[in-house]
Every structure is written in C-alpha cells, then in structure tokens.
Amino acid sequence: MAGRNVVYESVPKDEKREELQKPPERPKGLGIRHLQTVILFICLTIAYTIRSQLSVLMVAMVRVQDPHCAFPDGTRNISEGCVDPNANISRWNIYRTYDWHKSTQEMITFSFFVGYTSMMIPMGLLAQKYGGKLPIMFALAVNGVISICTPWIALLGGWIAMSVSRLALGMTQAAMYPSIHTLLAKWAPLRERGRLSTYIYTGSQAGTIIAFQLSGLFAGSPILGWPVSFWLFGSLSLLSCALLGWLGVASPHQHPSITTEELAYIMEDGAVDIVPKKRKTPWKHILTSKPVWGLIVSHAGSAASYLLILTEIPLYMNHILHVDLKRLWLVQEYFCSRSAL
C-alpha cells in the first residue's frame, strides 16, 4: 500500500494534458502567407536590379580615355587636338558619355555601400517599431524616383551628384533585409520559416542576374541606350511599391481575408505575438558570444567577395578582357535568331 500511495502521490493534481493536444494541420493549397512571400521576393529582386545595374552601365556611361587626351585627374585635354565626343550633341542630351577617371567611378559605386552599412541598424529599429511594410515601400519609392532621374542627375550634377544619389539609394535599401526579417517573423510558421525565407532571399541572386543581362542589352543596343535601363528598373520599383501597398499586410491579424485555419497554423508554437511585447536586447551576451563573432567574420568575407565581383567584373571584362558591350549584344542577338530557326 505504501508503494502504491507513493505512486499515486507522484501524479500531478492539476493535469493539463498538453501532450494530447494536436498542433493545427497545415492548410491545403496556397494561402495568404505564400502571397506575401511572392510579393517580398519581387520587391527584393527589383531592389537588387537597381543596386546592380550601375556596375554594367558604368561601362557604357564612361568613354574609353586616350592617355594623350586626358589630364591626370581624368578631365579631357582639348588643347592637344583631341575630339570631344559630346561636341556635336545638345547640352541637354542625356545620351552622352562622361570623362570619369577610374577612381571617380569607384567613388560613385562605393557611395551606395557607405549609405547601406551606415543605416542598417537604424532601419532595423524602425522596422521593429513601425513594422516591415512601410520601410520597404519607402525604400522602393525612393529607389524608383532616383533611378528614373539618374540620367539627368549625371547630366546636371556630374559625378558628385551621382555619388549623392547612390548614397541615398544605399541608405534607403538598408531597410530591405531588416524589414523582411520583421515580416517573416510574423508571417512564416516555424515549420516553414526556412523554406519561405529561402524563396524570398533568392531574389538577391535573381535581381543581380536580371540586372546584368538587361543592362548589358540596353547599354549595347544602338537604339535604346543606357538610360533605358534606369527608366525600366525605376518604373518596376514604383510598381512593386504599389503592389506591396495593395496586397502586402504587416501582420496576419490585419489581413481581411485570411482563413481561420491558416491564421491558427501561423500562430502555432507561439511563433507570433498577438500583442507585440517590448523585449530587451541582450547586447552583452550577443557581443561576447563566439558563434556570433564567427558568423560576423564569415559573412563579412562572403559579402566582400560578392561585392568585389558585383562591382568590378563588368569593368574588368571591358578594360582588361576588351569585351565590347555592343559586340556582345550583337552576338546574343545572333544566337537568339539561330535558336529560333
């Protein structure tokens, strides 16, 4: 009896039977969370096209300098009898080339990443306070307007205005990843978070590939020219901003047509707080964590290599390998016509 009493006394008096509760089943078919994933993928893809296009278009915007016709600072020496390619066109014609030295080109390209790195943490705080939707819309709107105006910015303000515009692009695009993280924390269930995150973040590679191909096509086209690339991707940025404002929602609870089953599936395991809680950031533990510093070092090396290839390969192909953009466009057109036959 004593042993039996011990056994019965060890049983909890207040049994909640949590182990018997089944988690919500995944709703069949595509849901609102998948729609948000597609929208964020489109927004990130367009953002990366605007980020990457200048690396290719810089080759078309800058004329090949003759060492005998240029001063050490990169300006043209007309007294030597050198011909200015822009002499026979109107001063308001945006279809022109510029005498930008290599160091000037790198200053313009580098300006984007100065703004990007300086605003990453502030944009993360804004996304945490106001949600992820509004910062992304603001970034896409600013990027679209600046991209469309870039040919006139270069014409009227020169390389300094171009550097300032690229700085503004970087400062606003710093909102993309923190805002996407914020939206994923609200929309992605724990069991699908890795998969949905992968779908969205693939937009960075897709945007880079699209920008390199289309920018090279426009820059080498004798009809369209390099300004068309800025206009196209700028217009797409404004359209994606409107798409996010129309169909994007900051939280599942704010969506008017989400089903009860999908909402319960997203909310399972405490993945999302119904009422956002203010939490303290454990800075001491973060800054003293060896895995955190290992991730920082590895990501810094990966990012440095990626950005070096992103910004320098078009110039390397043009100046070192002597790959002409116009000739490359004609080769692509030839193979496309042959494949159609």
FENPE-V814002 format. One record per residue. N is the residue number from 1. SS is DSSP state (hx for helix, st for strand, lp for the rest). Layout:
n=N ss=SS
n=N ss=SS
//
This chain:
n=1 ss=lp
n=2 ss=hx
n=3 ss=hx
n=4 ss=hx
n=5 ss=hx
n=6 ss=hx
n=7 ss=hx
n=8 ss=hx
n=9 ss=hx
n=10 ss=lp
n=11 ss=lp
n=12 ss=lp
n=13 ss=lp
n=14 ss=lp
n=15 ss=lp
n=16 ss=lp
n=17 ss=lp
n=18 ss=hx
n=19 ss=hx
n=20 ss=hx
n=21 ss=lp
n=22 ss=lp
n=23 ss=lp
n=24 ss=lp
n=25 ss=lp
n=26 ss=lp
n=27 ss=lp
n=28 ss=lp
n=29 ss=lp
n=30 ss=lp
n=31 ss=lp
n=32 ss=hx
n=33 ss=hx
n=34 ss=hx
n=35 ss=hx
n=36 ss=hx
n=37 ss=hx
n=38 ss=hx
n=39 ss=hx
n=40 ss=hx
n=41 ss=hx
n=42 ss=hx
n=43 ss=hx
n=44 ss=hx
n=45 ss=hx
n=46 ss=hx
n=47 ss=hx
n=48 ss=hx
n=49 ss=hx
n=50 ss=hx
n=51 ss=hx
n=52 ss=hx
n=53 ss=hx
n=54 ss=hx
n=55 ss=hx
n=56 ss=hx
n=57 ss=hx
n=58 ss=hx
n=59 ss=hx
n=60 ss=hx
n=61 ss=hx
n=62 ss=st
n=63 ss=lp
n=64 ss=lp
n=65 ss=lp
n=66 ss=lp
n=67 ss=hx
n=68 ss=hx
n=69 ss=hx
n=70 ss=st
n=71 ss=lp
n=72 ss=lp
n=73 ss=lp
n=74 ss=lp
n=75 ss=lp
n=76 ss=st
n=77 ss=lp
n=78 ss=hx
n=79 ss=hx
n=80 ss=hx
n=81 ss=lp
n=82 ss=lp
n=83 ss=lp
n=84 ss=lp
n=85 ss=lp
n=86 ss=lp
n=87 ss=lp
n=88 ss=lp
n=89 ss=lp
n=90 ss=lp
n=91 ss=lp
n=92 ss=lp
n=93 ss=lp
n=94 ss=lp
n=95 ss=lp
n=96 ss=lp
n=97 ss=lp
n=98 ss=st
n=99 ss=lp
n=100 ss=lp
n=101 ss=lp
n=102 ss=hx
n=103 ss=hx
n=104 ss=hx
n=105 ss=hx
n=106 ss=hx
n=107 ss=hx
n=108 ss=hx
n=109 ss=hx
n=110 ss=hx
n=111 ss=hx
n=112 ss=hx
n=113 ss=hx
n=114 ss=hx
n=115 ss=hx
n=116 ss=hx
n=117 ss=hx
n=118 ss=hx
n=119 ss=lp
n=120 ss=hx
n=121 ss=hx
n=122 ss=hx
n=123 ss=hx
n=124 ss=hx
n=125 ss=hx
n=126 ss=hx
n=127 ss=hx
n=128 ss=hx
n=129 ss=hx
n=130 ss=hx
n=131 ss=lp
n=132 ss=hx
n=133 ss=hx
n=134 ss=hx
n=135 ss=hx
n=136 ss=hx
n=137 ss=hx
n=138 ss=hx
n=139 ss=hx
n=140 ss=hx
n=141 ss=hx
n=142 ss=hx
n=143 ss=hx
n=144 ss=hx
n=145 ss=hx
n=146 ss=hx
n=147 ss=hx
n=148 ss=hx
n=149 ss=hx
n=150 ss=hx
n=151 ss=hx
n=152 ss=hx
n=153 ss=hx
n=154 ss=hx
n=155 ss=hx
n=156 ss=hx
n=157 ss=hx
n=158 ss=hx
n=159 ss=hx
n=160 ss=hx
n=161 ss=hx
n=162 ss=hx
n=163 ss=hx
n=164 ss=hx
n=165 ss=hx
n=166 ss=hx
n=167 ss=hx
n=168 ss=hx
n=169 ss=hx
n=170 ss=hx
n=171 ss=hx
n=172 ss=hx
n=173 ss=hx
n=174 ss=lp
n=175 ss=hx
n=176 ss=hx
n=177 ss=hx
n=178 ss=hx
n=179 ss=hx
n=180 ss=hx
n=181 ss=hx
n=182 ss=hx
n=183 ss=hx
n=184 ss=hx
n=185 ss=hx
n=186 ss=hx
n=187 ss=hx
n=188 ss=lp
n=189 ss=lp
n=190 ss=lp
n=191 ss=lp
n=192 ss=lp
n=193 ss=hx
n=194 ss=hx
n=195 ss=hx
n=196 ss=hx
n=197 ss=hx
n=198 ss=hx
n=199 ss=hx
n=200 ss=hx
n=201 ss=hx
n=202 ss=hx
n=203 ss=hx
n=204 ss=hx
n=205 ss=hx
n=206 ss=hx
n=207 ss=hx
n=208 ss=hx
n=209 ss=hx
n=210 ss=hx
n=211 ss=hx
n=212 ss=hx
n=213 ss=hx
n=214 ss=hx
n=215 ss=hx
n=216 ss=hx
n=217 ss=hx
n=218 ss=hx
n=219 ss=hx
n=220 ss=hx
n=221 ss=lp
n=222 ss=lp
n=223 ss=lp
n=224 ss=lp
n=225 ss=lp
n=226 ss=lp
n=227 ss=hx
n=228 ss=hx
n=229 ss=hx
n=230 ss=hx
n=231 ss=hx
n=232 ss=hx
n=233 ss=hx
n=234 ss=hx
n=235 ss=hx
n=236 ss=hx
n=237 ss=hx
n=238 ss=hx
n=239 ss=hx
n=240 ss=hx
n=241 ss=hx
n=242 ss=hx
n=243 ss=hx
n=244 ss=hx
n=245 ss=hx
n=246 ss=hx
n=247 ss=hx
n=248 ss=lp
n=249 ss=lp
n=250 ss=lp
n=251 ss=lp
n=252 ss=hx
n=253 ss=hx
n=254 ss=hx
n=255 ss=lp
n=256 ss=lp
n=257 ss=lp
n=258 ss=lp
n=259 ss=lp
n=260 ss=hx
n=261 ss=hx
n=262 ss=hx
n=263 ss=hx
n=264 ss=hx
n=265 ss=hx
n=266 ss=hx
n=267 ss=hx
n=268 ss=hx
n=269 ss=hx
n=270 ss=hx
n=271 ss=lp
n=272 ss=lp
n=273 ss=lp
n=274 ss=lp
n=275 ss=lp
n=276 ss=lp
n=277 ss=lp
n=278 ss=lp
n=279 ss=lp
n=280 ss=lp
n=281 ss=lp
n=282 ss=lp
n=283 ss=hx
n=284 ss=hx
n=285 ss=hx
n=286 ss=hx
n=287 ss=hx
n=288 ss=lp
n=289 ss=lp
n=290 ss=hx
n=291 ss=hx
n=292 ss=hx
n=293 ss=hx
n=294 ss=hx
n=295 ss=hx
n=296 ss=hx
n=297 ss=hx
n=298 ss=hx
n=299 ss=hx
n=300 ss=hx
n=301 ss=hx
n=302 ss=hx
n=303 ss=hx
n=304 ss=hx
n=305 ss=hx
n=306 ss=hx
n=307 ss=hx
n=308 ss=hx
n=309 ss=hx
n=310 ss=hx
n=311 ss=hx
n=312 ss=hx
n=313 ss=hx
n=314 ss=hx
n=315 ss=hx
n=316 ss=hx
n=317 ss=hx
n=318 ss=hx
n=319 ss=hx
n=320 ss=lp
n=321 ss=lp
n=322 ss=lp
n=323 ss=lp
n=324 ss=lp
n=325 ss=hx
n=326 ss=hx
n=327 ss=hx
n=328 ss=hx
n=329 ss=hx
n=330 ss=hx
n=331 ss=hx
n=332 ss=hx
n=333 ss=hx
n=334 ss=hx
n=335 ss=hx
n=336 ss=hx
n=337 ss=hx
n=338 ss=hx
n=339 ss=hx
n=340 ss=hx
n=341 ss=lp
//
